[in-house]
């Protein structure tokens, strides 16, 4: 049976527009309340600006054989046990017949600050995956096949994220691929390495300018880290699990 990709390109376009609308609405609300200096921060903490992307994933799960899976998106039921810490809060969990089918993180990074936030996102992504797979090895989820573990990031396409960055490493040279790489390029490299090192089943990064609030425009940086790769890989995993679990 062919995979059903649920018209993901159209839904992603709508998700991008909703993302920027949500941020702008939160920013305006803060300014109206007299907290203009917190306007940008309000967009970060709005909390609902990735909901359309989560809905896209849910549609994909239901269309590829797991219509009756338990799809968890409420904060109170999004925790999984960890190994280095008691629990970890995820953005979306899919469970079926007692098995963990998928655990997905959905992140965003909007300027003007890119430097420190990139490092924080990197450390978080690596630590989260290492914690989960160690817990899996130690039987935290019972005896089951490896779940799909996904990491998805939307990054603002802006001068600050596109400019070349020069790093200082006075004692040892940095790897060549990082030399002069912009933050967009670094996110692409991060996602590639997260998959190559088997930390995530797939990891994707898309870029979008603020003007996409009207157009829904977004772009991928490489085939390996594209939204299409994320969607098709997840759809394949869901179909395989549906066949296995009957």
HELIX and SHEET records of a PDB file:
HELIX    1   1 UNK A    8  UNK A   32  1                                  25    
HELIX    2   2 UNK A   36  UNK A   38  5                                   3    
HELIX    3   3 UNK A   39  UNK A   45  1                                   7    
HELIX    4   4 UNK A   51  UNK A   63  1                                  13    
HELIX    5   5 UNK A   75  UNK A   77  5                                   3    
HELIX    6   6 UNK A  115  UNK A  137  1                                  23    
HELIX    7   7 UNK A  159  UNK A  162  1                                   4    
HELIX    8   8 UNK A  176  UNK A  178  5                                   3    
HELIX    9   9 UNK A  183  UNK A  196  1                                  14    
HELIX   10  10 UNK A  212  UNK A  215  1                                   4    
HELIX   11  11 UNK A  227  UNK A  245  1                                  19    
SHEET    1   A 6 UNK A  70  UNK A  72  0                                        
SHEET    2   A 6 UNK A  92  UNK A  96 -1                                        
SHEET    3   A 6 UNK A  99  UNK A 109 -1                                        
SHEET    4   A 6 UNK A 148  UNK A 156  1                                        
SHEET    5   A 6 UNK A 202  UNK A 208  1                                        
SHEET    6   A 6 UNK A 219  UNK A 220 -1                                        
SHEET    1   B 2 UNK A  79  UNK A  81  0                                        
SHEET    2   B 2 UNK A  87  UNK A  89 -1                                        
END                                                                             
